[in-house]
Amino acid sequence: MRRRELITLLGGAAVTWPLAARGQAERIRNVGLLLSTREDDADGQARLALLRRGFSELGWVEGRNIHFDYRWTGGDVAHAKADAAALVRQKPDVIVANSTMCLAAIKKETATIPIVFLVVGDPVGQGFVSSLAHPGGNITGFTAFEFAISGKWLELMKEVAPEVRRVAFVFSPEAGPYAEKFMQSIATAAPSSGVNIIASPIHDPADIDRVITAVSGEPKGGLIVSPDAFTIANRGLIISLAARYRLPAVYAYKFWAVDGGLLSYGHDIYEPWRVAPSYVDRILKGATPADLPIQQPTKFELIINLKTAKALGLTIPPQLLDRADELID
């Protein structure tokens, strides 16, 4: 009798151990996402879909072994700060922060929870990490372009609209505190281009209307729009006002041109969303952000909206058409 009981117990143990092991393997990990756009932003949702697909390809399935806590800030600094504090209180395993605004907010809240950032320019110069190769601390991620690119935006403005003499550089000081570095590069290129650059800070939608209306009040005006969370969240208003006042405008990312902007030049903003899950995966499996080098963009793209150019009465030079990675008609 005792022998049968022993066999039964051993048999039960043989069944129980694998189940326990599987339960441990399927422990749900929590990932917080602090996102710079509004939840109803179609392109923001498209970028998030790339991120989620990347996790799925690595075996992370929502509801089975991973949970995402989404926080949509809508380009609002105060909202970002509140959401950052709320995320940290939840004690996630990793936090993904999109944009300088979101990274700055979350960095103030924790020095221990691992953070992977997306699309942040000059993270060393902004004081987020020690170096690109050895970030140190609890932060790593994927950068945006270098600030010198803004000189190229002015060059492109003059190629597509050579008559332009006054250019407003539109930026949010709160969401994009790095705007001064963009402005320095534009100012350096301005004299040789025969252009007067006007620093045009904006703080709310009313400011956007005021700034763009002011530029349109004098002839030969144009816009260069800084890539920050606030301008991106309000890009529909910016693009519509530029169209209403027939102002040529240069932007940083493809979705501006897709949404009706004249021209964009910058790095492939979608690539970091595709590859960021690999860093989160490594951290969830034991790696530390300090040991994961920061990745820089390698692909840059020029997008021209021909329909918008036609509406503005602009003829795109053949050489610029040849250089374009995509033409939207």
C-alpha positions, 0 to 999 in steps of 0.5 A, a space after each residue: 500500500 505504501 509502495 502504491 502511495 509513493 508511486 502516486 506521489 512521485 507521479 504527481 510530482 512529475 506532473 506538478 514540476 513542469 506546470 510550475 516551471 511553465 507558470 514561472 516562464 509565463 510570468 507577465 512582465 509589465 512595460 510602461 509606454 510614455 508616448 508623445 502623441 494623442 491616442 487618436 493620432 493615426 501615425 502615432 498608432 501606426 508607429 505603436 503597431 510596429 512596436 507591438 509587432 516587434 514584441 510579438 515576433 520576439 515571443 511577447 504576447 499581450 495578456 500572456 507574458 507581457 502587459 503594456 501600460 499606454 500613456 498618451 501625452 498629446 505633446 503636453 509637458 504637464 500631462 507628460 510629467 503627470 503620466 511619468 509619475 503615474 507610470 513609476 508608481 506602477 513599478 513596471 519592469 521597463 519604461 519606453 519613452 518617446 521624445 525628449 519631452 517624455 524622456 525628461 519627464 520620466 528621468 526625473 521620476 526614477 533612476 532605477 527602472 530601466 528606460 528605453 527611449 525613442 527619437 531623442 536628439 543628442 542624448 549626451 548633450 542633453 544630459 540624459 546619458 554619459 556616452 553613446 557607447 556606454 550610456 551608464 545608469 538606467 537609460 539607453 535607446 535610439 536617437 534622432 538626427 543631429 541638430 546640424 540637420 536644420 541647416 539642410 532644412 534651410 537649403 531645401 527651402 531655398 531650392 524649392 522656394 528660391 524667392 523666400 526671404 523671411 523664414 520663421 523657425 517654429 518651436 515649442 520651448 517646453 516640449 523641445 528645449 533643444 530648439 536653440 541648437 537647431 536655431 544655431 545651425 539655421 542661423 549659420 546657414 542663413 547669410 549665404 542663403 539671403 534669408 532672415 530667420 525669425 525665432 518663433 516660439 509657440 506655447 498653445 494653438 493660439 500661438 501657432 495661429 498668431 505666428 503663421 499669420 504674422 509670417 503671411 503678413 509680409 511677402 516671401 515668407 516661409 516656415 521651418 518647423 522644429 520636430 518636437 512633441 507639441 508641433 507634431 501633436 498639432 501638425 494638422 493645424 500647422 499644415 492647414 494654416 501653411 496651406 491657407 496662407 500659401 506658405 512653403 514649409 519644411 518639416 522633419 518627418 515623413 508623416 508631415 508630408 503625408 498629411 499635406 506638408 510641402 516637404 520633409 527631410 529627416 531620418 526614418 522615424 519608423 525604424 526605432 519603433 521596429 527595433 526597440 523591442 529587441 532592447 526591451 527584450 534583452 533588458 527583460 532577460 537580464 541585460 542592463 541599459 548601461 551595457 546597451 549602446 545607444 543606436 543612431 539613425 542611418 537612413 535619411 529620407 526626402 519626401 516631397 508632396 507634389 500636390 501641395 507644391 502645385 497648390 502653392 504655385 511652386 515648381 520643384 527643380 528636376 534635380 530635387 525630384 531626382 533626389 527625393 526618396 518619395 513623391 506624393 501626388 
